[in-house]
Amino acid sequence: MKLIIAVLQHEDEDALVKALEEASLGSTRIGSSGGFLRASNVTMMIAVTDEQVDVVLNLLKKHCKRRTRHLYPLLPNLEARERFLGSIPVEVGGATVFILPVERMEKID
């Protein structure tokens, strides 16, 4: 048995949860925020059998896409703003995935 911990962008959460439910896989969602751009993230914990790990990884690859965001820098003074006009394209998205062995799991009702 494995515990998959995936940190993904909030925008990808609904499609991934729906796909996991369609594959009869449960998950626990924890709200989190990233350090870069202070983006709203979701940390998902998914307990699966060893055979289901690839299914979850494929769903993550399908539903957690990279995208380009535009960062508008906060510059300290007017002179700096005049030299730099516009935005900086930044790649965000995808998922960071940790796969851990699980010795035991119990659901308590």
N, C-alpha and C positions, 0 to 999 in steps of 0.2 A: 504494500500500500504506500501511496505517496501523497504528500501535501504540496499542492501547487499554489504558490503565492505570486499573484500577478498584479503589478502596479500599472494602471492604464489611465488614459484621459477620460474624464467624465463623459465626453461626447460619445465614446465608444461603448459605454456601459450597457445601455438598453439593448442594443443589437446582440452583444455578447451574452447577456443573461438570457435573452430569448433563445439563442442558439443552444446554450447549455441546457435549458429546460427541454427543448425539443430532443436533445440527445439523452434525456433522463439523468442529467448530472446536476447535482445541487451545488450551491455556492453560498458563501457568506461574504457580504460586502461591508467594507469599512471605509468611510470617507477619509480622505487625506489630502494634503496639499504639497505640491512640489516646491523645491527651492528655486528652480529656474522659472522665471516669469510668474511665480506664485500661482501657478495653474491649479485648477481644481482637478484632483485625481481621485481615483477609486482604487483601493487595495482589495483584491478578491482572494479568498481562501477557498480552494477547491480540493476536496479529498477524493482520490480516485484509486482504482486498482492499478497495478503496474501496466496492464494492457491498455488502460484508458488514457494514459499520459499523452500518447501521440494524438489521440482524438482532441484533447483539450488544446494541445499546442497548435494543431491545425485550425481550430476555431479562433484561437487568439490571433494567428497570422491572418486569417480571413477578415476579422472584425476590428482589429486594432491597427489602423493605418497611420502612416506618417503623413503630415500635412504641413504646409507652409503658413506661418503666421507672420505678420509684420509688426515689428517692434518700433515704436516711436520713442527715441531716446529723450530722457529728461536731461537737458544740458544746463550747466550751472549759470550761464549768463547769456545776454543777448548777442554778444560777439561770437560766441561758440555756436549759437543757433543759426546765425547768419551764414557761417561757414558750412554748416551741415543741415541741409534741408531734405526731408524725406524720411523714409523708413528703412529698417534693416530687416531683410527676410531671415526668418529663423525656422528651422525644421523642428517640429514637435510631434508627439504622438508615438504610435507603436506601443510596446509594452516591455516592461522589465519583469522577467520571470525567474522565480526561484523554485526548484524542485527538491523537496526534502523527504527523507524516508520517515515513515510513520510506524512506530512500534505498536501503537494501540490507539483505537478511536472508539468512543462510545457516545451514543446519543441518549440523553437523559430526558425523559418525558415527565 
